[in-house]
Amino acid sequence: MECYIEYLDCKNQFKKTKEEFANYEVAYNWMIKNIEKPNVDFIKYY
């Protein structure tokens, strides 16, 4: 895994959730589909 996104999941009582991705493109596409107000600063590297 190269990068990840940490966010507060409203479906999980606003607990911090971490999604891991193999590369930036996959993370970006997931973020666009699943986060209401996406921002490229959400994507972090290990």
N, CA and C atoms as an extended XYZ file, in Angstrom:
138
Properties=species:S:1:pos:R:3:atomname:S:1:resname:S:1:resid:I:1 pbc="F F F"
N         0.833       -1.182        0.000 N   MET     1
C         0.000        0.000        0.000 CA  MET     1
C         0.880        1.250        0.000 C   MET     1
N         0.507        2.158       -0.830 N   GLU     2
C         1.313        3.360       -0.986 CA  GLU     2
C         0.705        4.569       -0.281 C   GLU     2
N        -0.624        4.681       -0.287 N   CYS     3
C        -1.262        5.848        0.314 CA  CYS     3
C        -2.560        5.456        1.013 C   CYS     3
N        -3.116        6.412        1.765 N   TYR     4
C        -4.342        6.148        2.509 CA  TYR     4
C        -5.140        7.429        2.684 C   TYR     4
N        -6.410        7.243        3.044 N   ILE     5
C        -7.299        8.363        3.354 CA  ILE     5
C        -7.899        8.087        4.723 C   ILE     5
N        -7.771        9.041        5.642 N   GLU     6
C        -8.418        8.970        6.953 CA  GLU     6
C        -9.564        9.966        6.972 C   GLU     6
N       -10.720        9.505        7.408 N   TYR     7
C       -11.894       10.375        7.441 CA  TYR     7
C       -12.820        9.951        8.557 C   TYR     7
N       -13.744       10.821        8.933 N   LEU     8
C       -14.748       10.500        9.942 CA  LEU     8
C       -15.953        9.900        9.233 C   LEU     8
N       -16.265        8.669        9.570 N   ASP     9
C       -17.325        7.931        8.897 CA  ASP     9
C       -18.662        8.139        9.603 C   ASP     9
N       -19.601        8.806        8.933 N   CYS    10
C       -20.906        9.083        9.546 CA  CYS    10
C       -21.716        7.806        9.738 C   CYS    10
N       -21.435        6.768        8.969 N   LYS    11
C       -22.154        5.496        9.115 CA  LYS    11
C       -21.627        4.687       10.298 C   LYS    11
N       -20.507        5.106       10.848 N   ASN    12
C       -19.866        4.405       11.960 CA  ASN    12
C       -19.757        5.340       13.170 C   ASN    12
N       -20.790        6.104       13.432 N   GLN    13
C       -20.863        7.038       14.566 CA  GLN    13
C       -19.706        8.032       14.568 C   GLN    13
N       -19.322        8.506       13.407 N   PHE    14
C       -18.269        9.508       13.213 CA  PHE    14
C       -16.929        9.101       13.822 C   PHE    14
N       -16.630        7.813       13.755 N   LYS    15
C       -15.318        7.336       14.188 CA  LYS    15
C       -14.337        7.453       13.027 C   LYS    15
N       -13.077        7.659       13.360 N   LYS    16
C       -12.041        7.792       12.338 CA  LYS    16
C       -11.888        6.465       11.601 C   LYS    16
N       -11.918        6.530       10.284 N   THR    17
C       -11.803        5.349        9.439 CA  THR    17
C       -10.644        5.554        8.473 C   THR    17
N        -9.924        4.483        8.184 N   LYS    18
C        -8.759        4.566        7.308 CA  LYS    18
C        -8.933        3.598        6.143 C   LYS    18
N        -8.869        4.138        4.933 N   GLU    19
C        -8.923        3.325        3.717 CA  GLU    19
C        -7.530        3.342        3.095 C   GLU    19
N        -7.016        2.162        2.733 N   GLU    20
C        -5.678        2.059        2.152 CA  GLU    20
C        -5.783        1.761        0.660 C   GLU    20
N        -4.838        2.308       -0.108 N   PHE    21
C        -4.869        2.165       -1.556 CA  PHE    21
C        -3.478        1.867       -2.098 C   PHE    21
N        -3.450        1.207       -3.250 N   ALA    22
C        -2.189        0.827       -3.875 CA  ALA    22
C        -1.477        2.021       -4.502 C   ALA    22
N        -2.234        2.998       -5.002 N   ASN    23
C        -1.607        4.170       -5.613 CA  ASN    23
C        -2.528        5.384       -5.530 C   ASN    23
N        -2.013        6.523       -5.946 N   TYR    24
C        -2.736        7.796       -5.828 CA  TYR    24
C        -4.008        7.813       -6.673 C   TYR    24
N        -3.952        7.281       -7.879 N   GLU    25
C        -5.111        7.311       -8.775 CA  GLU    25
C        -6.296        6.555       -8.194 C   GLU    25
N        -6.047        5.400       -7.628 N   VAL    26
C        -7.119        4.602       -7.028 CA  VAL    26
C        -7.711        5.345       -5.837 C   VAL    26
N        -6.857        5.941       -5.019 N   ALA    27
C        -7.316        6.707       -3.856 CA  ALA    27
C        -8.153        7.907       -4.294 C   ALA    27
N        -7.695        8.612       -5.312 N   TYR    28
C        -8.409        9.787       -5.801 CA  TYR    28
C        -9.798        9.405       -6.334 C   TYR    28
N        -9.858        8.355       -7.141 N   ASN    29
C       -11.150        7.917       -7.696 CA  ASN    29
C       -12.104        7.478       -6.591 C   ASN    29
N       -11.601        6.778       -5.581 N   TRP    30
C       -12.450        6.362       -4.463 CA  TRP    30
C       -12.971        7.587       -3.711 C   TRP    30
N       -12.098        8.559       -3.486 N   MET    31
C       -12.469        9.763       -2.752 CA  MET    31
C       -13.571       10.533       -3.490 C   MET    31
N       -13.456       10.670       -4.795 N   ILE    32
C       -14.457       11.401       -5.588 CA  ILE    32
C       -15.829       10.728       -5.470 C   ILE    32
N       -15.854        9.409       -5.452 N   LYS    33
C       -17.128        8.677       -5.391 CA  LYS    33
C       -17.734        8.627       -3.994 C   LYS    33
N       -16.909        8.634       -2.943 N   ASN    34
C       -17.397        8.317       -1.601 CA  ASN    34
C       -17.377        9.451       -0.584 C   ASN    34
N       -16.709       10.539       -0.871 N   ILE    35
C       -16.632       11.637        0.095 CA  ILE    35
C       -17.385       12.837       -0.467 C   ILE    35
N       -18.234       13.404        0.376 N   GLU    36
C       -19.127       14.476       -0.070 CA  GLU    36
C       -18.386       15.717       -0.569 C   GLU    36
N       -17.382       16.154        0.174 N   LYS    37
C       -16.590       17.332       -0.228 CA  LYS    37
C       -15.130       16.913       -0.340 C   LYS    37
N       -14.765       16.286       -1.461 N   PRO    38
C       -13.395       15.777       -1.596 CA  PRO    38
C       -12.359       16.896       -1.702 C   PRO    38
N       -11.176       16.584       -1.188 N   ASN    39
C       -10.050       17.507       -1.234 CA  ASN    39
C        -8.788       16.651       -1.364 C   ASN    39
N        -7.912       16.985       -2.281 N   VAL    40
C        -6.709       16.170       -2.505 CA  VAL    40
C        -5.815       16.103       -1.271 C   VAL    40
N        -5.988       17.028       -0.319 N   ASP    41
C        -5.199       16.985        0.916 CA  ASP    41
C        -5.577       15.805        1.807 C   ASP    41
N        -6.678       15.136        1.532 N   PHE    42
C        -7.091       13.962        2.308 CA  PHE    42
C        -6.176       12.773        2.050 C   PHE    42
N        -5.560       12.717        0.880 N   ILE    43
C        -4.724       11.588        0.502 CA  ILE    43
C        -3.331       11.767        1.123 C   ILE    43
N        -2.928       10.773        1.918 N   LYS    44
C        -1.633       10.833        2.604 CA  LYS    44
C        -0.804        9.622        2.211 C   LYS    44
N         0.508        9.774        2.290 N   TYR    45
C         1.445        8.701        1.938 CA  TYR    45
C         2.084        8.137        3.208 C   TYR    45
N         2.459        6.855        3.118 N   TYR    46
C         3.170        6.218        4.229 CA  TYR    46
C         4.599        6.671        4.260 C   TYR    46
